[in-house]
Amino acid sequence: MLVLQNELMGDLLSFSEVIEEVENAMIAYEKQEVIVPLRMHIEKGKNTMICMPAWGDHYFANKLVNVFPANRDKNLPVNIGALVLNDAETGEALALMNASKITALRTGALGAIGIKYLTPSDTSSFGLIGCGVMGLHLAAMTCTVRKISTVHYLHRSESGAARLTAFMQSYFPEVAIEASYSSEELLGKTNAVIAATPSPVPVLPDDSRLLKGKCFISIGSFKPSMQELPDEVFKLAGRLFMDSEDARVEPGDCINPVKKGILKETDLLTIGKLITKEASVDVQQTTAYKSAGMAVYDLFVAQAMYERAVQSNKGTQVAF
């Protein structure tokens, strides 16, 4: 078995290659070429263990990811776990990977794909709410799909601001990183906002005057009790794009607008349909996208990493 550590994994694929693999996964999902069961959640207190299997043509994978919110105060990743990649023909375990890095990379790509398909091509800035590990990768991936000059972030802590600034300077030193001290201030500076928080309540004001004509992407919510975007976003957008059909029954950002009668079930569409051109959208109007994550994205990124590692003789081989 090949063991791929966190530091190595970040160097195996470029941001563009990760985004390409996630788009390939979206197309395969739309064509029903992969098997992706509904993931299993086990909760104890505020902590959650999630089991995420997916089966493709040549490989299958299972990611066990643990979400421990208190890790933020311990200087540990909130999302932590492992992914096992297997040969789809023999069942042989081929690789063991750090699930935190896989999750961060594919989540960053999922957010960037939202920006790519739901904003005008000349978008030059965006707002970021949440400067954790996911937020850092979302910022970098977004700068990969758009020529971004400024990242506006909601300032919550000096440590978060420092992490974001250092991370972005290492990849995009030409991009300005600017703080906003309220969500109202943030909305006044940009027409695209990405939220990556575990907040149970909306992180933006429910005010159409501040929200109209902008793009909103929710990344952080993954339970029915969580909703990052305010109801007014869904009213203005009239539709909500999702990264999978499973999202209909998982995060509050998908469940609540339908439950409240703001949107109909038919108003929820997978963003993959924009890639395959089965659907279209007016990016000059208010747009909304909810990414809840799905195991097929982990699978496609993991298999590409594994193949690159084998080709370049990277990683550590261990007897299993």
Disulfide bonds with the S-S distance in Angstrom:
none
